[in-house]
Amino acid sequence: MAVHSAKHLTFVVCSTLMLLGCALLHPTDASESTPAAPAMSSEELARQVASLLLDAEDAMAQRRYMAPPEANANQMFRAVLVLEPTNDAAFRGLERIVEAHLELAIHAFETRRMGEVYANLAIARRVDPRHPSIATVERQMELLTSTKRDVYSLERDGVAAREASVRRQLQRIGFEAKTRDALCVITARSDPEGRWIYQQLADSPGEKRVRAEIEIGTPPSVELRYLPTKSRL
């Protein structure tokens, strides 16, 4: 049973980004062409690279990933690659920009702001069209879009008082979840309340274990998500 502090999609996409984002780009993979570096001494080159990387990190901290023009992290990391085409920090910086826009796409998808979803996916693909996490996120979004859901509202005061009528309702929901192998997404106003709701679901008839996630929010509810058969493999 997973506990979350805010609503999120039921797939562990953020961890996927960290795992898949480790493969570095190669100079020929960059989607934007870079001109040849001007001639300079090794000392001046090192100073220029260090300065650009510092400025790029400052832009990343301020979330200036792709804008404004002439002062964004994407442009600065690429400027580093003009000077030093094998610079690992610059390649990793571009990956981080991809990952940031994929996370923005995920957050937008949670509230069905599809225009923002597509815009952020497009930016991620522009920065690195070969980044493996882009296709992973898109597949997970397609899967969740096709997922059937049933939402059961819970009476607030009844949950707070742990009333028998709410217990019976939750046990019926738990039986449905076990019978149809559904994921239970519990919305509760506190962690103890969420764990109490989960326990009622788990105590329902049937030998299967209830799969559940807890999200802190209001009003209290239980959502059953029936994933397509192929997603359980």
Order of alpha helices (4+ residues) and beta strands (2+ residues): beta-alpha-alpha-alpha-alpha-alpha-alpha-beta-alpha-alpha-beta-alpha-beta-beta
